[in-house]
């Protein structure tokens, strides 16, 4: 999936209409995609040539949004300013990524 498609979806999730932070958000998307690939035991850049499953896409959108909303890394973001919200975000992202995980022994 193109980063542009993910960028528009992350911006919709953030309710963000301006383009001032597009570069910043694109970096967060890259980090979230990289995290997804690693968590799912996929090779680097796997999703550049393969379709992103809907559950993985949602995890990437959530994680990118979380990175944007809590840039200092200490909170759950603008709407949930506490560390429990941040922990819940990571738990939810990991649960979503687990669905499409390449399980290895």
Buried (B, 14 or more C-beta within 10 A) or exposed (E): BEBEEBBEBBBEBBEBEEEEBBEEBBBBBBBBBBBBBEBBEBEEEBBEEEEBBEBBBBBBBBBBBBBBBBEEEEBBBEEBEEEEBBEEBEEBBBEBBEEBBEEEE
